[in-house]
């Protein structure tokens, strides 16, 4: 009985670790651009069809660049 | 993006331009911007070239990860928040305000 309890305890103590591992974004590697890097320039179209480039703001403003997953979702 | 819109006045006061980016089409972004009242640019990275250049492409969703960058006036990244950390923009707002004060 003692043995059974011990093995049960062992099994359950491993559960949280494996569960956490399963939830990790295993297929998403670390971002290429990190703090301290120069942000690569881009030119993209906004919702009104205007072209917007990162270099438009160089020397003028900071840029808060917010990547989001999909339109029509929260955040 | 709603959270950035709510903080837009603070960010603009701290010399910061907000740009949203996703792999949605421009028309999807247009409809969404109208629906939720976003007044800053939502940029369409159709095809994902920019998303991939930044290393933010998530193959599982075939979309960008949720990431906030704060880029200074010289083009250097000074703040980054990933995934769930990137929902609340208050860290970005604080960093902008600190810079405005001449940290």
Backbone of each chain as nested JSON, in Angstrom:
{
  "chains": [
    {"id": "A", "residues": [
      {"number": 1, "name": "UNK", "atoms": {"N": [0.84, -1.206, 0.0], "CA": [0.0, 0.0, 0.0], "C": [0.875, 1.257, 0.0]}},
      {"number": 2, "name": "UNK", "atoms": {"N": [1.896, 1.197, 0.833], "CA": [2.818, 2.33, 0.933], "C": [3.505, 2.562, -0.417]}},
      {"number": 3, "name": "UNK", "atoms": {"N": [3.839, 1.431, -1.012], "CA": [4.525, 1.47, -2.296], "C": [3.637, 2.095, -3.372]}},
      {"number": 4, "name": "UNK", "atoms": {"N": [2.374, 1.689, -3.353], "CA": [1.399, 2.193, -4.317], "C": [1.249, 3.716, -4.175]}},
      {"number": 5, "name": "UNK", "atoms": {"N": [1.14, 4.138, -2.937], "CA": [0.997, 5.569, -2.674], "C": [2.206, 6.347, -3.181]}},
      {"number": 6, "name": "UNK", "atoms": {"N": [3.372, 5.74, -2.933], "CA": [4.607, 6.4, -3.338], "C": [4.677, 6.549, -4.857]}},
      {"number": 7, "name": "UNK", "atoms": {"N": [4.296, 5.463, -5.551], "CA": [4.36, 5.532, -7.015], "C": [3.325, 6.514, -7.55]}},
      {"number": 8, "name": "UNK", "atoms": {"N": [2.172, 6.553, -6.886], "CA": [1.146, 7.518, -7.303], "C": [1.667, 8.946, -7.155]}},
      {"number": 9, "name": "UNK", "atoms": {"N": [2.33, 9.167, -6.044], "CA": [2.885, 10.484, -5.758], "C": [3.918, 10.862, -6.82]}},
      {"number": 10, "name": "UNK", "atoms": {"N": [4.72, 9.854, -7.18], "CA": [5.751, 10.082, -8.19], "C": [5.134, 10.494, -9.527]}},
      {"number": 11, "name": "UNK", "atoms": {"N": [4.119, 9.737, -9.917], "CA": [3.456, 9.99, -11.206], "C": [2.851, 11.393, -11.222]}},
      {"number": 12, "name": "UNK", "atoms": {"N": [2.132, 11.731, -10.137], "CA": [1.443, 13.026, -10.133], "C": [2.441, 14.177, -10.062]}},
      {"number": 13, "name": "UNK", "atoms": {"N": [3.6, 13.933, -9.444], "CA": [4.572, 15.035, -9.351], "C": [5.164, 15.361, -10.716]}},
      {"number": 14, "name": "UNK", "atoms": {"N": [5.113, 14.38, -11.614], "CA": [5.635, 14.647, -12.961], "C": [4.588, 15.29, -13.863]}},
      {"number": 15, "name": "UNK", "atoms": {"N": [3.332, 15.149, -13.485], "CA": [2.257, 15.637, -14.35], "C": [2.349, 17.124, -14.678]}},
      {"number": 16, "name": "UNK", "atoms": {"N": [2.492, 17.98, -13.685], "CA": [2.489, 19.417, -14.019], "C": [3.587, 19.798, -15.0]}},
      {"number": 17, "name": "UNK", "atoms": {"N": [4.757, 19.179, -14.858], "CA": [5.88, 19.518, -15.729], "C": [5.569, 19.159, -17.181]}},
      {"number": 18, "name": "UNK", "atoms": {"N": [5.034, 17.941, -17.388], "CA": [4.763, 17.522, -18.753], "C": [3.607, 18.333, -19.336]}},
      {"number": 19, "name": "UNK", "atoms": {"N": [2.653, 18.692, -18.477], "CA": [1.518, 19.482, -18.93], "C": [1.991, 20.853, -19.415]}},
      {"number": 20, "name": "UNK", "atoms": {"N": [2.886, 21.456, -18.648], "CA": [3.416, 22.763, -19.026], "C": [4.185, 22.671, -20.334]}},
      {"number": 21, "name": "UNK", "atoms": {"N": [4.929, 21.575, -20.497], "CA": [5.717, 21.413, -21.711], "C": [4.804, 21.333, -22.936]}},
      {"number": 22, "name": "UNK", "atoms": {"N": [3.654, 20.667, -22.77], "CA": [2.714, 20.537, -23.879], "C": [2.141, 21.878, -24.31]}},
      {"number": 23, "name": "UNK", "atoms": {"N": [2.034, 22.781, -23.367], "CA": [1.415, 24.061, -23.667], "C": [2.376, 25.082, -24.264]}},
      {"number": 24, "name": "UNK", "atoms": {"N": [3.645, 24.75, -24.309], "CA": [4.616, 25.701, -24.859], "C": [4.414, 25.838, -26.366]}},
      {"number": 25, "name": "UNK", "atoms": {"N": [4.612, 27.018, -26.9], "CA": [4.474, 27.192, -28.35], "C": [5.664, 26.539, -29.052]}},
      {"number": 26, "name": "UNK", "atoms": {"N": [5.569, 25.215, -29.216], "CA": [6.731, 24.452, -29.643], "C": [7.2, 24.802, -31.06]}},
      {"number": 27, "name": "UNK", "atoms": {"N": [6.26, 25.285, -31.888], "CA": [6.642, 25.525, -33.279], "C": [7.043, 26.975, -33.534]}},
      {"number": 28, "name": "UNK", "atoms": {"N": [6.929, 27.827, -32.524], "CA": [7.283, 29.22, -32.763], "C": [8.666, 29.511, -32.194]}},
      {"number": 29, "name": "UNK", "atoms": {"N": [9.636, 29.714, -33.071], "CA": [10.98, 30.041, -32.596], "C": [11.028, 31.456, -32.028]}},
      {"number": 30, "name": "UNK", "atoms": {"N": [12.109, 31.8, -31.373], "CA": [12.254, 33.14, -30.803], "C": [12.218, 34.174, -31.93]}},
      {"number": 31, "name": "UNK", "atoms": {"N": [11.669, 35.35, -31.655], "CA": [11.644, 36.404, -32.67], "C": [13.057, 36.727, -33.156]}},
      {"number": 32, "name": "UNK", "atoms": {"N": [13.171, 37.076, -34.429], "CA": [14.495, 37.431, -34.959], "C": [14.907, 38.813, -34.485]}},
      {"number": 33, "name": "UNK", "atoms": {"N": [13.927, 39.691, -34.337], "CA": [14.236, 41.066, -33.939], "C": [13.936, 41.219, -32.451]}},
      {"number": 34, "name": "UNK", "atoms": {"N": [14.968, 41.636, -31.715], "CA": [14.851, 41.747, -30.26], "C": [15.306, 43.127, -29.797]}},
      {"number": 35, "name": "UNK", "atoms": {"N": [15.193, 43.351, -28.494], "CA": [15.631, 44.627, -27.921], "C": [17.105, 44.852, -28.25]}},
      {"number": 36, "name": "UNK", "atoms": {"N": [17.414, 46.044, -28.732], "CA": [18.79, 46.387, -29.087], "C": [19.068, 46.289, -30.581]}},
      {"number": 37, "name": "UNK", "atoms": {"N": [18.183, 45.589, -31.311], "CA": [18.357, 45.466, -32.767], "C": [17.763, 46.673, -33.476]}},
      {"number": 38, "name": "UNK", "atoms": {"N": [18.252, 46.91, -34.696], "CA": [17.615, 47.908, -35.544], "C": [16.373, 47.255, -36.157]}},
      {"number": 39, "name": "UNK", "atoms": {"N": [15.258, 47.965, -36.124], "CA": [14.014, 47.414, -36.687], "C": [14.095, 47.474, -38.211]}},
      {"number": 40, "name": "UNK", "atoms": {"N": [13.904, 46.346, -38.895], "CA": [13.959, 46.372, -40.364], "C": [12.868, 47.288, -40.937]}},
      {"number": 41, "name": "UNK", "atoms": {"N": [13.233, 48.045, -41.938], "CA": [12.276, 48.957, -42.571], "C": [11.233, 48.154, -43.351]}},
      {"number": 42, "name": "UNK", "atoms": {"N": [10.064, 48.744, -43.551], "CA": [9.014, 48.119, -44.363], "C": [8.132, 49.215, -44.932]}},
      {"number": 43, "name": "UNK", "atoms": {"N": [7.418, 48.877, -45.982], "CA": [6.371, 49.748, -46.506], "C": [5.138, 48.887, -46.713]}},
      {"number": 44, "name": "UNK", "atoms": {"N": [4.057, 49.226, -46.025], "CA": [2.823, 48.437, -46.105], "C": [1.63, 49.378, -46.274]}},
      {"number": 45, "name": "UNK", "atoms": {"N": [0.506, 48.793, -46.699], "CA": [-0.703, 49.581, -46.913], "C": [-1.58, 49.581, -45.663]}},
      {"number": 46, "name": "UNK", "atoms": {"N": [-2.063, 50.772, -45.303], "CA": [-2.976, 50.817, -44.158], "C": [-4.412, 50.552, -44.614]}},
      {"number": 47, "name": "UNK", "atoms": {"N": [-5.354, 50.624, -43.664], "CA": [-6.744, 50.259, -43.957], "C": [-7.404, 51.187, -44.971]}},
      {"number": 48, "name": "UNK", "atoms": {"N": [-6.803, 52.376, -45.183], "CA": [-7.374, 53.321, -46.15], "C": [-6.632, 53.329, -47.479]}},
      {"number": 49, "name": "UNK", "atoms": {"N": [-5.663, 52.431, -47.616], "CA": [-4.928, 52.335, -48.879], "C": [-3.687, 53.21, -48.934]}},
      {"number": 50, "name": "UNK", "atoms": {"N": [-3.363, 53.907, -47.835], "CA": [-2.146, 54.724, -47.808], "C": [-0.933, 53.854, -47.527]}},
      {"number": 51, "name": "UNK", "atoms": {"N": [0.18, 54.197, -48.2], "CA": [1.415, 53.479, -47.914], "C": [2.096, 54.09, -46.696]}},
      {"number": 52, "name": "UNK", "atoms": {"N": [2.47, 53.24, -45.782], "CA": [3.136, 53.687, -44.554], "C": [4.457, 52.933, -44.426]}},
      {"number": 53, "name": "UNK", "atoms": {"N": [5.544, 53.691, -44.21], "CA": [6.863, 53.061, -44.039], "C": [7.385, 53.36, -42.641]}},
      {"number": 54, "name": "UNK", "atoms": {"N": [8.194, 52.467, -42.143], "CA": [8.81, 52.718, -40.843], "C": [9.712, 53.957, -40.911]}},
      {"number": 55, "name": "UNK", "atoms": {"N": [10.416, 54.124, -42.049], "CA": [11.353, 55.264, -42.141], "C": [10.646, 56.625, -42.171]}},
      {"number": 56, "name": "UNK", "atoms": {"N": [9.32, 56.629, -42.385], "CA": [8.575, 57.896, -42.332], "C": [8.751, 58.597, -40.982]}},
      {"number": 57, "name": "UNK", "atoms": {"N": [9.006, 57.813, -39.939], "CA": [9.014, 58.361, -38.577], "C": [10.417, 58.533, -38.009]}},
      {"number": 58, "name": "UNK", "atoms": {"N": [11.411, 58.136, -38.812], "CA": [12.789, 58.199, -38.33], "C": [13.191, 59.637, -38.007]}},
      {"number": 59, "name": "UNK", "atoms": {"N": [13.763, 59.833, -36.837], "CA": [14.185, 61.162, -36.407], "C": [13.045, 62.034, -35.932]}},
      {"number": 60, "name": "UNK", "atoms": {"N": [11.784, 61.52, -36.035], "CA": [10.621, 62.339, -35.663], "C": [9.866, 61.783, -34.47]}},
      {"number": 61, "name": "UNK", "atoms": {"N": [9.572, 60.494, -34.511], "CA": [8.722, 59.889, -33.478], "C": [9.217, 58.5, -33.128]}},
      {"number": 62, "name": "UNK", "atoms": {"N": [8.923, 58.068, -31.896], "CA": [9.039, 56.642, -31.57], "C": [7.908, 55.936, -32.303]}},
      {"number": 63, "name": "UNK", "atoms": {"N": [8.066, 54.659, -32.518], "CA": [6.993, 53.87, -33.129], "C": [6.645, 52.701, -32.215]}},
      {"number": 64, "name": "UNK", "atoms": {"N": [5.366, 52.614, -31.846], "CA": [4.862, 51.424, -31.152], "C": [4.317, 50.512, -32.238]}},
      {"number": 65, "name": "UNK", "atoms": {"N": [5.049, 49.452, -32.512], "CA": [4.699, 48.534, -33.602], "C": [4.029, 47.314, -32.978]}},
      {"number": 66, "name": "UNK", "atoms": {"N": [2.738, 47.175, -33.244], "CA": [1.956, 46.133, -32.568], "C": [1.497, 45.085, -33.582]}},
      {"number": 67, "name": "UNK", "atoms": {"N": [2.178, 43.947, -33.567], "CA": [1.733, 42.838, -34.417], "C": [0.546, 42.166, -33.744]}},
      {"number": 68, "name": "UNK", "atoms": {"N": [-0.513, 41.904, -34.511], "CA": [-1.66, 41.183, -33.962], "C": [-1.986, 39.989, -34.839]}},
      {"number": 69, "name": "UNK", "atoms": {"N": [-2.72, 39.037, -34.255], "CA": [-2.887, 37.739, -34.916], "C": [-3.896, 37.835, -36.066]}},
      {"number": 70, "name": "UNK", "atoms": {"N": [-5.089, 38.277, -35.747], "CA": [-6.133, 38.44, -36.767], "C": [-6.977, 39.662, -36.449]}},
      {"number": 71, "name": "UNK", "atoms": {"N": [-7.484, 40.302, -37.501], "CA": [-8.519, 41.316, -37.312], "C": [-9.752, 40.629, -36.727]}},
      {"number": 72, "name": "UNK", "atoms": {"N": [-10.608, 41.392, -36.125], "CA": [-11.846, 40.874, -35.526], "C": [-11.594, 39.922, -34.358]}},
      {"number": 73, "name": "UNK", "atoms": {"N": [-10.455, 40.101, -33.7], "CA": [-10.225, 39.38, -32.452], "C": [-9.832, 40.396, -31.388]}},
      {"number": 74, "name": "UNK", "atoms": {"N": [-9.815, 39.977, -30.146], "CA": [-9.537, 40.901, -29.042], "C": [-8.092, 41.359, -29.012]}},
      {"number": 75, "name": "UNK", "atoms": {"N": [-7.834, 42.305, -28.147], "CA": [-6.467, 42.806, -27.98], "C": [-6.188, 43.89, -28.949]}}
    ]},
    {"id": "B", "residues": [
      {"number": 1, "name": "UNK", "atoms": {"N": [-6.01, 45.724, -30.325], "CA": [-5.826, 47.077, -30.875], "C": [-6.696, 48.103, -30.16]}},
      {"number": 2, "name": "UNK", "atoms": {"N": [-7.794, 47.591, -29.576], "CA": [-8.668, 48.477, -28.797], "C": [-7.902, 49.115, -27.644]}},
      {"number": 3, "name": "UNK", "atoms": {"N": [-7.03, 48.317, -27.023], "CA": [-6.266, 48.817, -25.876], "C": [-5.302, 49.926, -26.305]}},
      {"number": 4, "name": "UNK", "atoms": {"N": [-4.728, 49.798, -27.5], "CA": [-3.849, 50.862, -28.002], "C": [-4.659, 52.114, -28.31]}},
      {"number": 5, "name": "UNK", "atoms": {"N": [-5.854, 51.915, -28.866], "CA": [-6.703, 53.069, -29.17], "C": [-7.028, 53.844, -27.888]}},
      {"number": 6, "name": "UNK", "atoms": {"N": [-7.303, 53.093, -26.81], "CA": [-7.634, 53.74, -25.532], "C": [-6.453, 54.537, -24.975]}},
      {"number": 7, "name": "UNK", "atoms": {"N": [-5.239, 54.126, -25.342], "CA": [-4.033, 54.8, -24.841], "C": [-3.413, 55.743, -25.871]}},
      {"number": 8, "name": "UNK", "atoms": {"N": [-4.14, 55.95, -26.963], "CA": [-3.554, 56.677, -28.093], "C": [-3.148, 58.112, -27.729]}},
      {"number": 9, "name": "UNK", "atoms": {"N": [-3.987, 58.799, -26.982], "CA": [-3.683, 60.188, -26.633], "C": [-2.389, 60.269, -25.817]}},
      {"number": 10, "name": "UNK", "atoms": {"N": [-2.233, 59.342, -24.871], "CA": [-1.01, 59.302, -24.046], "C": [0.212, 59.032, -24.906]}},
      {"number": 11, "name": "UNK", "atoms": {"N": [0.069, 58.092, -25.831], "CA": [1.209, 57.728, -26.679], "C": [1.575, 58.874, -27.614]}},
      {"number": 12, "name": "UNK", "atoms": {"N": [0.568, 59.517, -28.173], "CA": [0.842, 60.642, -29.071], "C": [1.484, 61.792, -28.312]}},
      {"number": 13, "name": "UNK", "atoms": {"N": [1.035, 62.003, -27.088], "CA": [1.626, 63.061, -26.26], "C": [3.09, 62.766, -25.954]}},
      {"number": 14, "name": "UNK", "atoms": {"N": [3.452, 61.49, -25.991], "CA": [4.835, 61.088, -25.727], "C": [5.587, 60.815, -27.037]}},
      {"number": 15, "name": "UNK", "atoms": {"N": [5.207, 61.548, -28.101], "CA": [5.931, 61.486, -29.389], "C": [5.971, 60.081, -29.991]}},
      {"number": 16, "name": "UNK", "atoms": {"N": [4.89, 59.348, -29.863], "CA": [4.909, 57.966, -30.342], "C": [3.783, 57.704, -31.337]}},
      {"number": 17, "name": "UNK", "atoms": {"N": [4.156, 57.163, -32.479], "CA": [3.202, 56.77, -33.501], "C": [2.846, 55.293, -33.305]}},
      {"number": 18, "name": "UNK", "atoms": {"N": [1.561, 54.98, -33.249], "CA": [1.139, 53.586, -33.133], "C": [0.866, 53.023, -34.522]}},
      {"number": 19, "name": "UNK", "atoms": {"N": [1.426, 51.845, -34.797], "CA": [1.16, 51.121, -36.041], "C": [0.788, 49.684, -35.69]}},
      {"number": 20, "name": "UNK", "atoms": {"N": [-0.375, 49.257, -36.128], "CA": [-0.742, 47.843, -35.988], "C": [-0.337, 47.108, -37.256]}},
      {"number": 21, "name": "UNK", "atoms": {"N": [0.072, 45.869, -37.123], "CA": [0.448, 45.06, -38.292], "C": [-0.124, 43.654, -38.144]}},
      {"number": 22, "name": "UNK", "atoms": {"N": [-0.721, 43.151, -39.224], "CA": [-1.127, 41.741, -39.236], "C": [-1.084, 41.243, -40.671]}},
      {"number": 23, "name": "UNK", "atoms": {"N": [-1.355, 39.966, -40.825], "CA": [-1.362, 39.393, -42.172], "C": [-2.764, 39.428, -42.791]}},
      {"number": 24, "name": "UNK", "atoms": {"N": [-3.66, 40.196, -42.201], "CA": [-4.99, 40.374, -42.783], "C": [-4.912, 41.202, -44.059]}},
      {"number": 25, "name": "UNK", "atoms": {"N": [-5.957, 41.114, -44.887], "CA": [-6.03, 41.97, -46.076], "C": [-6.369, 43.393, -45.645]}},
      {"number": 26, "name": "UNK", "atoms": {"N": [-6.09, 44.34, -46.511], "CA": [-6.404, 45.728, -46.196], "C": [-7.908, 45.904, -45.966]}},
      {"number": 27, "name": "UNK", "atoms": {"N": [-8.728, 45.158, -46.69], "CA": [-10.177, 45.331, -46.594], "C": [-10.712, 44.772, -45.282]}},
      {"number": 28, "name": "UNK", "atoms": {"N": [-10.088, 43.704, -44.836], "CA": [-10.449, 43.158, -43.527], "C": [-10.089, 44.173, -42.441]}},
      {"number": 29, "name": "UNK", "atoms": {"N": [-8.907, 44.76, -42.562], "CA": [-8.482, 45.778, -41.591], "C": [-9.38, 47.01, -41.635]}},
      {"number": 30, "name": "UNK", "atoms": {"N": [-9.824, 47.367, -42.843], "CA": [-10.686, 48.541, -42.993], "C": [-12.015, 48.321, -42.255]}},
      {"number": 31, "name": "UNK", "atoms": {"N": [-12.597, 47.15, -42.467], "CA": [-13.876, 46.836, -41.819], "C": [-13.715, 46.797, -40.302]}},
      {"number": 32, "name": "UNK", "atoms": {"N": [-12.604, 46.215, -39.862], "CA": [-12.379, 46.076, -38.418], "C": [-12.113, 47.433, -37.769]}},
      {"number": 33, "name": "UNK", "atoms": {"N": [-11.309, 48.255, -38.449], "CA": [-10.997, 49.589, -37.918], "C": [-12.278, 50.397, -37.739]}},
      {"number": 34, "name": "UNK", "atoms": {"N": [-13.192, 50.271, -38.702], "CA": [-14.463, 50.998, -38.604], "C": [-15.3, 50.448, -37.458]}},
      {"number": 35, "name": "UNK", "atoms": {"N": [-15.295, 49.16, -37.324], "CA": [-16.138, 48.524, -36.298], "C": [-15.697, 48.91, -34.891]}},
      {"number": 36, "name": "UNK", "atoms": {"N": [-14.386, 48.911, -34.654], "CA": [-13.922, 49.15, -33.283], "C": [-13.397, 50.565, -33.074]}},
      {"number": 37, "name": "UNK", "atoms": {"N": [-13.429, 51.375, -34.142], "CA": [-13.056, 52.772, -34.0], "C": [-11.568, 53.008, -33.807]}},
      {"number": 38, "name": "UNK", "atoms": {"N": [-10.742, 52.265, -34.561], "CA": [-9.292, 52.48, -34.525], "C": [-8.927, 53.594, -35.504]}},
      {"number": 39, "name": "UNK", "atoms": {"N": [-8.191, 54.588, -35.025], "CA": [-7.855, 55.72, -35.899], "C": [-6.399, 55.71, -36.346]}},
      {"number": 40, "name": "UNK", "atoms": {"N": [-5.599, 54.808, -35.788], "CA": [-4.192, 54.725, -36.245], "C": [-4.091, 53.698, -37.371]}},
      {"number": 41, "name": "UNK", "atoms": {"N": [-2.98, 53.697, -38.123], "CA": [-2.869, 52.771, -39.256], "C": [-2.85, 51.304, -38.819]}},
      {"number": 42, "name": "UNK", "atoms": {"N": [-3.653, 50.488, -39.477], "CA": [-3.559, 49.033, -39.359], "C": [-2.962, 48.556, -40.678]}},
      {"number": 43, "name": "UNK", "atoms": {"N": [-1.753, 48.044, -40.607], "CA": [-1.018, 47.733, -41.832], "C": [-1.23, 46.27, -42.232]}},
      {"number": 44, "name": "UNK", "atoms": {"N": [-1.41, 46.087, -43.531], "CA": [-1.658, 44.748, -44.059], "C": [-0.361, 44.13, -44.572]}},
      {"number": 45, "name": "UNK", "atoms": {"N": [0.106, 43.137, -43.863], "CA": [1.302, 42.397, -44.301], "C": [0.826, 41.125, -45.022]}},
      {"number": 46, "name": "UNK", "atoms": {"N": [0.092, 41.351, -46.091], "CA": [-0.49, 40.263, -46.88], "C": [0.647, 39.408, -47.444]}},
      {"number": 47, "name": "UNK", "atoms": {"N": [0.664, 38.138, -47.121], "CA": [1.76, 37.271, -47.565], "C": [2.798, 37.067, -46.476]}},
      {"number": 48, "name": "UNK", "atoms": {"N": [2.86, 38.003, -45.529], "CA": [3.665, 37.792, -44.338], "C": [5.153, 38.089, -44.447]}},
      {"number": 49, "name": "UNK", "atoms": {"N": [5.573, 38.824, -45.493], "CA": [7.009, 39.083, -45.645], "C": [7.614, 39.798, -44.43]}},
      {"number": 50, "name": "UNK", "atoms": {"N": [6.921, 40.825, -43.944], "CA": [7.457, 41.595, -42.81], "C": [7.388, 40.758, -41.53]}},
      {"number": 51, "name": "UNK", "atoms": {"N": [6.271, 40.07, -41.35], "CA": [6.099, 39.191, -40.184], "C": [7.232, 38.167, -40.114]}},
      {"number": 52, "name": "UNK", "atoms": {"N": [7.585, 37.594, -41.264], "CA": [8.656, 36.593, -41.304], "C": [10.023, 37.241, -41.093]}},
      {"number": 53, "name": "UNK", "atoms": {"N": [10.196, 38.45, -41.63], "CA": [11.484, 39.138, -41.455], "C": [11.753, 39.416, -39.97]}},
      {"number": 54, "name": "UNK", "atoms": {"N": [10.69, 39.7, -39.229], "CA": [10.825, 39.938, -37.792], "C": [10.847, 38.631, -36.995]}},
      {"number": 55, "name": "UNK", "atoms": {"N": [10.617, 37.523, -37.692], "CA": [10.633, 36.222, -37.014], "C": [9.405, 35.965, -36.165]}},
      {"number": 56, "name": "UNK", "atoms": {"N": [8.24, 36.448, -36.618], "CA": [7.028, 36.364, -35.803], "C": [5.949, 35.501, -36.428]}},
      {"number": 57, "name": "UNK", "atoms": {"N": [6.301, 34.762, -37.47], "CA": [5.286, 33.949, -38.149], "C": [5.002, 32.695, -37.344]}},
      {"number": 58, "name": "UNK", "atoms": {"N": [3.733, 32.466, -37.072], "CA": [3.314, 31.261, -36.356], "C": [2.685, 30.298, -37.368]}},
      {"number": 59, "name": "UNK", "atoms": {"N": [3.389, 29.204, -37.716], "CA": [2.889, 28.317, -38.773], "C": [1.588, 27.613, -38.383]}},
      {"number": 60, "name": "UNK", "atoms": {"N": [1.36, 27.474, -37.078], "CA": [0.145, 26.796, -36.617], "C": [-1.104, 27.592, -37.009]}},
      {"number": 61, "name": "UNK", "atoms": {"N": [-1.044, 28.909, -36.845], "CA": [-2.197, 29.751, -37.169], "C": [-2.062, 30.409, -38.536]}},
      {"number": 62, "name": "UNK", "atoms": {"N": [-0.92, 30.218, -39.182], "CA": [-0.622, 30.899, -40.449], "C": [-0.853, 32.411, -40.289]}},
      {"number": 63, "name": "UNK", "atoms": {"N": [-0.302, 32.942, -39.208], "CA": [-0.503, 34.356, -38.872], "C": [0.663, 34.822, -38.006]}},
      {"number": 64, "name": "UNK", "atoms": {"N": [0.663, 36.133, -37.723], "CA": [1.706, 36.685, -36.855], "C": [1.418, 36.332, -35.405]}},
      {"number": 65, "name": "UNK", "atoms": {"N": [2.472, 36.285, -34.59], "CA": [2.297, 36.243, -33.141], "C": [1.914, 37.636, -32.673]}},
      {"number": 66, "name": "UNK", "atoms": {"N": [1.362, 37.692, -31.466], "CA": [1.058, 38.995, -30.885], "C": [2.322, 39.519, -30.208]}},
      {"number": 67, "name": "UNK", "atoms": {"N": [2.861, 40.587, -30.762], "CA": [4.12, 41.143, -30.246], "C": [4.057, 42.662, -30.306]}},
      {"number": 68, "name": "UNK", "atoms": {"N": [4.469, 43.323, -29.244], "CA": [4.626, 44.776, -29.262], "C": [6.104, 45.125, -29.285]}},
      {"number": 69, "name": "UNK", "atoms": {"N": [6.456, 46.022, -30.197], "CA": [7.799, 46.596, -30.204], "C": [7.681, 48.08, -29.945]}},
      {"number": 70, "name": "UNK", "atoms": {"N": [8.622, 48.611, -29.194], "CA": [8.765, 50.063, -29.147], "C": [10.096, 50.387, -29.811]}},
      {"number": 71, "name": "UNK", "atoms": {"N": [10.015, 51.204, -30.857], "CA": [11.181, 51.543, -31.672], "C": [11.48, 53.025, -31.464]}},
      {"number": 72, "name": "UNK", "atoms": {"N": [12.715, 53.345, -31.15], "CA": [13.032, 54.757, -30.87], "C": [13.213, 55.546, -32.172]}},
      {"number": 73, "name": "UNK", "atoms": {"N": [13.499, 56.829, -32.03], "CA": [13.559, 57.702, -33.207], "C": [14.706, 57.356, -34.15]}},
      {"number": 74, "name": "UNK", "atoms": {"N": [15.681, 56.617, -33.642], "CA": [16.794, 56.17, -34.498], "C": [16.523, 54.834, -35.168]}},
      {"number": 75, "name": "UNK", "atoms": {"N": [15.38, 54.231, -34.878], "CA": [15.031, 52.954, -35.503], "C": [15.456, 51.739, -34.713]}},
      {"number": 76, "name": "UNK", "atoms": {"N": [15.863, 51.954, -33.457], "CA": [16.317, 50.836, -32.627], "C": [15.191, 50.331, -31.72]}},
      {"number": 77, "name": "UNK", "atoms": {"N": [15.12, 49.004, -31.564], "CA": [14.107, 48.404, -30.689], "C": [14.513, 48.605, -29.229]}},
      {"number": 78, "name": "UNK", "atoms": {"N": [13.641, 49.228, -28.443], "CA": [13.975, 49.485, -27.037], "C": [13.057, 48.738, -26.069]}},
      {"number": 79, "name": "UNK", "atoms": {"N": [11.953, 48.19, -26.581], "CA": [11.052, 47.385, -25.743], "C": [10.447, 46.298, -26.613]}},
      {"number": 80, "name": "UNK", "atoms": {"N": [10.189, 45.133, -26.007], "CA": [9.474, 44.085, -26.726], "C": [8.627, 43.303, -25.725]}},
      {"number": 81, "name": "UNK", "atoms": {"N": [7.383, 43.045, -26.089], "CA": [6.528, 42.155, -25.298], "C": [5.941, 41.095, -26.216]}},
      {"number": 82, "name": "UNK", "atoms": {"N": [5.913, 39.851, -25.711], "CA": [5.501, 38.712, -26.528], "C": [4.188, 38.118, -26.054]}},
      {"number": 83, "name": "UNK", "atoms": {"N": [3.384, 37.69, -27.027], "CA": [2.183, 36.882, -26.779], "C": [1.276, 37.505, -25.712]}},
      {"number": 84, "name": "UNK", "atoms": {"N": [1.01, 36.777, -24.623], "CA": [0.032, 37.278, -23.649], "C": [0.496, 38.574, -22.984]}},
      {"number": 85, "name": "UNK", "atoms": {"N": [1.817, 38.774, -22.922], "CA": [2.341, 40.021, -22.337], "C": [2.019, 41.234, -23.2]}},
      {"number": 86, "name": "UNK", "atoms": {"N": [1.729, 40.964, -24.486], "CA": [1.564, 42.066, -25.433], "C": [0.127, 42.581, -25.505]}},
      {"number": 87, "name": "UNK", "atoms": {"N": [-0.785, 41.973, -24.74], "CA": [-2.188, 42.406, -24.802], "C": [-2.352, 43.786, -24.173]}},
      {"number": 88, "name": "UNK", "atoms": {"N": [-1.7, 43.965, -23.029], "CA": [-1.809, 45.224, -22.301], "C": [-0.663, 46.156, -22.72]}},
      {"number": 89, "name": "UNK", "atoms": {"N": [-0.976, 47.297, -23.338], "CA": [0.096, 48.175, -23.828], "C": [0.679, 49.112, -22.778]}},
      {"number": 90, "name": "UNK", "atoms": {"N": [0.332, 48.912, -21.496], "CA": [0.749, 49.916, -20.511], "C": [2.271, 50.002, -20.349]}},
      {"number": 91, "name": "UNK", "atoms": {"N": [2.986, 48.878, -20.586], "CA": [4.451, 48.937, -20.518], "C": [5.017, 49.836, -21.613]}},
      {"number": 92, "name": "UNK", "atoms": {"N": [4.398, 49.761, -22.781], "CA": [4.826, 50.617, -23.894], "C": [4.559, 52.081, -23.551]}},
      {"number": 93, "name": "UNK", "atoms": {"N": [3.382, 52.327, -22.988], "CA": [3.021, 53.701, -22.613], "C": [4.013, 54.242, -21.578]}},
      {"number": 94, "name": "UNK", "atoms": {"N": [4.313, 53.431, -20.57], "CA": [5.255, 53.866, -19.521], "C": [6.634, 54.17, -20.102]}},
      {"number": 95, "name": "UNK", "atoms": {"N": [7.091, 53.295, -21.0], "CA": [8.417, 53.49, -21.596], "C": [8.451, 54.771, -22.422]}},
      {"number": 96, "name": "UNK", "atoms": {"N": [7.383, 55.05, -23.146], "CA": [7.322, 56.272, -23.964], "C": [7.332, 57.507, -23.079]}},
      {"number": 97, "name": "UNK", "atoms": {"N": [6.559, 57.444, -22.01], "CA": [6.477, 58.606, -21.121], "C": [7.809, 58.833, -20.414]}},
      {"number": 98, "name": "UNK", "atoms": {"N": [8.499, 57.753, -20.059], "CA": [9.813, 57.883, -19.421], "C": [10.812, 58.537, -20.375]}},
      {"number": 99, "name": "UNK", "atoms": {"N": [10.73, 58.174, -21.645], "CA": [11.659, 58.758, -22.63], "C": [11.356, 60.228, -22.85]}},
      {"number": 100, "name": "UNK", "atoms": {"N": [10.072, 60.536, -22.839], "CA": [9.655, 61.925, -23.038], "C": [10.238, 62.814, -21.933]}},
      {"number": 101, "name": "UNK", "atoms": {"N": [10.286, 62.237, -20.739], "CA": [10.837, 62.989, -19.603], "C": [12.365, 63.016, -19.632]}},
      {"number": 102, "name": "UNK", "atoms": {"N": [12.951, 62.303, -20.574], "CA": [14.401, 62.32, -20.716], "C": [15.102, 61.423, -19.74]}},
      {"number": 103, "name": "UNK", "atoms": {"N": [14.683, 60.143, -19.773], "CA": [15.257, 59.14, -18.861], "C": [16.754, 59.031, -19.059]}}
    ]}
  ]
}
